[in-house]
Amino acid sequence: MKRILFVTDAWKPQVNGVVRVLDAHVRFLKAGGYDVMLIEPGQFMTLPLPFYPEIRLALLPRRHVARMIEELQPDAIHITTEGPLGWAARSVCRARGIPFTTWYHSHFQLYIDLRLRGLLWPVLAALRRFHFAAVRTMVSTESLKRELESVGYTNVVVVPLGVDVDLFTRNPNPPLPPLPAPVFLFFSRLAPEKNPEEFLTLDLPGTKLVIGDGPSRAKLEARYGKKNMFVGYKHGQELVDWISLADVFVFPSRTETFGLVSLEALACGIPVAAHNVMGPRDIITEGKDGYLSDNLQEAALKCLSLSRDNCRAKAEQYSWEHATDMFIHNLAVR
């Protein structure tokens, strides 16, 4: 098996966990000699997603997807998202008897429910139907595997995620002006499912730093900009330099399945204050590299006493090389 096709509704220039995970797998697979191909929104006519215009969805893609799969002749097909391209690829594979795998990355039904009340159960049913057709559905943690199996999912396998510990290494002297200490950091999308408003309203000393952008930024910055420092999206070493200013990463999201940003913060030696929910509870060791609590203010202040070395050691347990090996092992070969 050498030719792997990813089908994804999330790809660059989008900035989110799905894109970062997929980008890492593509890089490591290519480095391992695999021929990696993508079907992604940039190859189609698209429309912006309502409530989230930076995400664009392919318009009526099935015929084009079918032609691309026929031309590319992949050895394995992996469907990363449950959007129009994902459903189109699923339909083509089922019609032609092609085995495929899927990825359950996000609690998409919770994102929808935050915006459009009343659609939770229909979306849950649609997601089950989508993934039931796969040979295997990959998830990032044992917690998520157990949750999906409890509602009837079958053939769920754990494929852990990783972090680039070479890139995400604390810079002791970042080329940035110092901030009043201590520095409490939020970095993620500024959108309702990430719950940034809880962080923005916390009464914490020093500086509250916000790295990220998204559909809620303008409203949040207008309301909370006087007491919080918004710097927008950052990438690569510039992102690491900004993270290196922080003393604590505060992660208020309650909708995570993993929370890759927590690993990136830990790799930079930054302890994590988060709610005791899926994602953070799968990563954080209480009192060693973070604290989990409904009271994020209390948890954030307690994190100030934790060891940066312990945080870094936790991140070093998560290797992209191992994650990619597990991914290859669980693919369905034609």
C-alpha positions as CSV (number, residue, x, y, z in Angstrom):
1,M,0.0,0.0,0.0
2,K,1.5,3.3,-1.1
3,R,-1.3,5.6,-2.4
4,I,-3.4,7.1,0.4
5,L,-6.3,9.5,-0.4
6,F,-7.7,11.9,2.3
7,V,-11.1,13.4,1.7
8,T,-11.6,16.4,3.9
9,D,-14.0,19.4,4.1
10,A,-11.4,21.2,6.4
11,W,-8.1,22.3,4.8
12,K,-5.8,25.3,4.5
13,P,-6.3,28.2,4.9
14,Q,-8.6,27.2,7.7
15,V,-7.0,27.2,11.1
16,N,-8.3,24.5,13.4
17,G,-7.3,21.2,15.0
18,V,-8.6,19.0,12.1
19,V,-6.4,20.8,9.7
20,R,-3.3,20.7,11.9
21,V,-3.8,17.0,12.5
22,L,-4.3,16.2,8.9
23,D,-1.3,18.4,7.9
24,A,0.9,16.5,10.4
25,H,-0.2,13.1,9.0
26,V,0.4,14.2,5.4
27,R,3.9,15.4,6.3
28,F,4.9,12.3,8.1
29,L,3.3,9.9,5.5
30,K,5.2,11.7,2.7
31,A,8.4,11.5,4.7
32,G,7.8,7.7,5.0
33,G,7.6,7.4,1.2
34,Y,3.8,7.3,0.8
35,D,2.0,9.0,-2.1
36,V,-0.5,11.2,-0.3
37,M,-3.4,12.8,-2.2
38,L,-6.2,15.1,-1.0
39,I,-9.7,15.9,-2.1
40,E,-10.4,19.2,-0.4
41,P,-12.7,22.3,-0.8
42,G,-10.1,24.3,-2.8
43,Q,-10.8,22.0,-5.8
44,F,-14.5,22.8,-5.9
45,M,-17.0,25.6,-6.2
46,T,-17.8,26.5,-2.6
47,L,-20.2,28.4,-0.4
48,P,-19.4,29.9,3.1
49,L,-20.8,28.0,6.0
50,P,-23.6,30.0,7.8
51,F,-22.4,31.4,11.1
52,Y,-18.8,30.5,10.1
53,P,-17.8,32.1,6.8
54,E,-14.1,31.2,7.0
55,I,-15.2,27.6,6.4
56,R,-16.3,27.0,2.9
57,L,-18.3,24.0,1.8
58,A,-18.1,22.3,-1.6
59,L,-21.2,22.7,-3.7
60,L,-22.8,19.5,-5.2
61,P,-19.4,17.7,-5.3
62,R,-20.4,14.0,-5.8
63,R,-19.8,13.7,-9.6
64,H,-16.4,15.5,-9.3
65,V,-15.4,13.3,-6.3
66,A,-16.3,10.1,-8.2
67,R,-14.2,11.2,-11.1
68,M,-11.2,12.1,-8.9
69,I,-11.4,8.7,-7.1
70,E,-11.5,6.9,-10.4
71,E,-8.5,8.9,-11.7
72,L,-6.4,8.7,-8.6
73,Q,-6.9,5.0,-7.9
74,P,-5.8,5.1,-4.3
75,D,-4.9,2.0,-2.3
76,A,-6.7,3.4,0.8
77,I,-9.4,6.1,1.3
78,H,-9.7,7.9,4.5
79,I,-12.7,10.3,5.0
80,T,-11.7,13.0,7.6
81,T,-14.9,15.0,7.9
82,E,-18.7,14.6,7.8
83,G,-19.3,17.6,5.4
84,P,-20.4,17.6,1.7
85,L,-17.1,16.1,0.5
86,G,-17.2,13.4,3.2
87,W,-20.7,12.4,2.3
88,A,-19.9,12.5,-1.4
89,A,-16.9,10.2,-1.0
90,R,-18.9,7.9,1.3
91,S,-21.6,7.6,-1.3
92,V,-19.1,6.9,-4.1
93,C,-17.3,4.2,-2.1
94,R,-20.5,2.5,-1.1
95,A,-21.8,2.5,-4.7
96,R,-18.5,1.0,-5.9
97,G,-17.8,-1.4,-3.1
98,I,-14.7,0.4,-2.0
99,P,-13.7,0.0,1.7
100,F,-12.9,3.2,3.5
101,T,-12.1,4.5,7.0
102,T,-13.4,7.6,8.8
103,W,-12.3,9.9,11.5
104,Y,-14.5,11.1,14.3
105,H,-12.6,14.4,15.2
106,S,-15.2,16.7,16.6
107,H,-18.5,16.6,18.5
108,F,-20.1,18.4,15.5
109,Q,-23.6,17.9,17.0
110,L,-22.6,20.1,20.0
111,Y,-21.4,22.8,17.7
112,I,-24.7,22.8,15.8
113,D,-26.7,22.7,19.0
114,L,-25.0,25.8,20.3
115,R,-26.2,27.7,17.2
116,L,-29.4,26.0,16.1
117,R,-31.3,24.5,19.1
118,G,-33.4,21.4,18.3
119,L,-31.1,19.8,15.8
120,L,-29.0,17.8,18.3
121,W,-30.7,14.4,17.8
122,P,-31.1,14.6,14.0
123,V,-27.4,15.5,13.7
124,L,-26.5,12.6,16.1
125,A,-28.4,10.2,13.9
126,A,-26.8,11.5,10.7
127,L,-23.3,11.1,12.2
128,R,-24.0,7.5,13.3
129,R,-25.2,6.7,9.8
130,F,-22.2,8.3,8.3
131,H,-19.6,6.4,10.3
132,F,-21.5,3.0,10.4
133,A,-20.5,2.5,6.7
134,A,-16.8,2.7,7.4
135,V,-14.6,-0.4,8.0
136,R,-13.1,1.5,11.0
137,T,-13.8,4.8,12.6
138,M,-10.7,6.3,14.2
139,V,-10.8,8.4,17.4
140,S,-8.1,10.1,19.5
141,T,-8.8,8.7,23.0
142,E,-10.2,5.7,24.9
143,S,-12.8,8.0,26.5
144,L,-14.2,9.0,23.1
145,K,-14.1,5.3,22.0
146,R,-16.2,4.3,25.0
147,E,-18.6,7.2,24.5
148,L,-19.3,6.3,20.9
149,E,-19.6,2.6,21.7
150,S,-22.1,3.4,24.4
151,V,-24.5,4.8,21.7
152,G,-24.0,2.0,19.3
153,Y,-20.9,2.8,17.2
154,T,-19.0,-0.3,16.1
155,N,-15.5,-0.8,14.7
156,V,-14.1,2.2,16.6
157,V,-10.3,2.2,17.0
158,V,-8.0,4.6,18.9
159,V,-5.4,6.4,16.9
160,P,-3.6,8.9,19.2
161,L,-2.6,12.3,18.2
162,G,0.8,13.9,18.6
163,V,2.6,17.2,18.9
164,D,5.6,18.6,17.1
165,V,8.0,18.9,20.1
166,D,10.7,20.3,17.9
167,L,8.6,23.3,17.0
168,F,6.7,23.7,20.2
169,T,9.6,24.3,22.5
170,R,9.6,27.3,24.9
171,N,11.7,30.2,23.7
172,P,13.1,31.8,26.9
173,N,13.8,35.1,25.1
174,P,11.0,35.6,22.5
175,P,11.4,38.8,20.3
176,L,8.3,40.4,21.9
177,P,7.7,43.1,24.5
178,P,7.4,41.6,28.0
179,L,3.9,41.5,29.5
180,P,2.8,42.2,33.1
181,A,3.1,38.9,34.9
182,P,1.6,36.4,35.4
183,V,0.4,35.8,31.9
184,F,-2.7,33.7,31.4
185,L,-3.2,32.4,27.9
186,F,-6.1,31.4,25.7
187,F,-5.3,30.2,22.2
188,S,-7.9,28.6,20.0
189,R,-10.7,29.6,17.6
190,L,-12.9,32.5,18.9
191,A,-16.2,30.7,18.4
192,P,-19.0,29.6,20.8
193,E,-18.0,26.0,20.9
194,K,-14.6,27.0,22.4
195,N,-16.3,29.0,25.2
196,P,-13.8,31.9,25.1
197,E,-16.1,34.2,27.0
198,E,-15.6,32.3,30.2
199,F,-11.8,33.0,30.0
200,L,-12.4,36.6,29.1
201,T,-14.5,37.2,32.2
202,L,-12.1,35.6,34.7
203,D,-10.7,37.9,37.4
204,L,-7.0,37.1,37.1
205,P,-3.9,39.2,38.0
206,G,-1.3,40.2,35.4
207,T,-2.2,39.8,31.7
208,K,-4.8,37.8,29.9
209,L,-3.5,37.0,26.4
210,V,-5.8,35.8,23.5
211,I,-4.2,34.2,20.5
212,G,-6.7,33.3,17.7
213,D,-9.4,34.5,15.5
214,G,-12.8,33.4,14.4
215,P,-16.5,34.4,14.0
216,S,-16.8,35.8,17.5
217,R,-13.6,37.9,17.6
218,A,-15.1,41.3,16.7
219,K,-17.9,41.0,19.3
220,L,-15.6,39.7,22.0
221,E,-12.8,42.2,21.4
222,A,-15.3,45.1,21.5
223,R,-16.7,43.9,24.8
224,Y,-13.6,42.6,26.6
225,G,-10.7,44.3,24.8
226,K,-9.8,46.6,27.6
227,K,-9.0,43.8,30.0
228,N,-7.7,41.2,27.5
229,M,-5.0,41.4,24.9
230,F,-6.1,40.1,21.5
231,V,-3.3,39.4,19.0
232,G,-5.1,37.3,16.3
233,Y,-3.9,34.1,14.6
234,K,-0.2,33.3,14.9
235,H,1.7,30.5,13.1
236,G,4.9,28.5,13.4
237,Q,7.7,30.0,15.4
238,E,5.8,33.3,15.9
239,L,3.0,31.3,17.6
240,V,5.6,29.5,19.8
241,D,7.1,32.9,20.7
242,W,3.8,34.3,21.9
243,I,3.0,31.0,23.8
244,S,6.4,31.4,25.5
245,L,5.3,34.6,27.2
246,A,2.6,32.6,29.1
247,D,2.7,31.1,32.6
248,V,-0.7,29.2,32.4
249,F,-2.9,28.1,29.5
250,V,-6.6,28.4,30.3
251,F,-8.8,26.1,28.2
252,P,-12.5,26.7,28.9
253,S,-14.0,24.5,26.1
254,R,-16.4,21.8,27.1
255,T,-16.9,20.3,23.6
256,E,-13.5,18.8,23.0
257,T,-12.7,15.3,21.9
258,F,-9.0,15.8,22.5
259,G,-7.8,19.4,22.5
260,L,-4.5,19.5,20.5
261,V,-3.8,23.1,21.8
262,S,-3.3,21.6,25.3
263,L,-0.5,19.4,24.1
264,E,1.1,22.4,22.3
265,A,1.0,24.4,25.5
266,L,2.4,21.6,27.5
267,A,5.2,21.1,25.0
268,C,6.2,24.8,25.7
269,G,6.2,24.1,29.4
270,I,2.9,25.7,30.1
271,P,0.5,24.0,32.6
272,V,-3.1,23.7,31.7
273,A,-6.2,24.9,33.6
274,A,-9.3,23.3,32.1
275,H,-12.7,21.8,32.9
276,N,-12.9,18.1,33.9
277,V,-14.3,17.0,30.5
278,M,-13.3,14.7,27.7
279,G,-10.0,15.9,26.1
280,P,-8.4,17.7,29.1
281,R,-9.1,14.7,31.4
282,D,-7.4,12.4,28.9
283,I,-4.2,14.5,28.9
284,I,-3.8,16.3,32.2
285,T,-2.4,14.7,35.3
286,E,-4.0,16.7,38.1
287,G,-1.5,18.6,40.2
288,K,1.5,17.7,38.0
289,D,0.9,19.4,34.6
290,G,-2.4,21.1,35.2
291,Y,-5.6,21.4,37.2
292,L,-9.1,20.4,36.2
293,S,-12.1,22.2,37.8
294,D,-15.4,23.9,37.2
295,N,-13.7,27.0,38.8
296,L,-11.2,28.0,36.1
297,Q,-10.0,31.0,38.1
298,E,-8.9,28.8,41.0
299,A,-7.4,26.2,38.7
300,A,-5.4,28.8,36.8
301,L,-4.0,30.3,39.9
302,K,-3.0,26.9,41.3
303,C,-1.2,26.1,38.0
304,L,1.3,28.9,38.7
305,S,3.1,26.6,41.1
306,L,3.6,23.7,38.7
307,S,6.8,22.6,37.1
308,R,7.5,23.5,33.4
309,D,9.6,20.3,33.2
310,N,6.7,18.1,34.1
311,C,4.6,19.8,31.4
312,R,7.2,19.3,28.8
313,A,7.6,15.6,29.8
314,K,3.9,15.0,29.3
315,A,4.0,16.4,25.8
316,E,7.0,14.2,24.9
317,Q,4.8,11.1,25.4
318,Y,2.8,12.1,22.3
319,S,4.7,11.4,19.1
320,W,3.5,12.1,15.6
321,E,5.6,9.2,14.4
322,H,3.7,6.7,16.6
323,A,0.4,8.4,15.7
324,T,1.1,8.0,11.9
325,D,2.2,4.3,12.4
326,M,-1.2,3.6,14.1
327,F,-3.0,5.5,11.4
328,I,-1.4,3.3,8.6
329,H,-2.1,0.1,10.6
330,N,-5.8,0.9,10.8
331,L,-6.5,1.9,7.1
332,A,-8.7,-0.3,4.9
333,V,-6.7,-1.4,1.9
334,R,-8.6,-1.9,-1.4
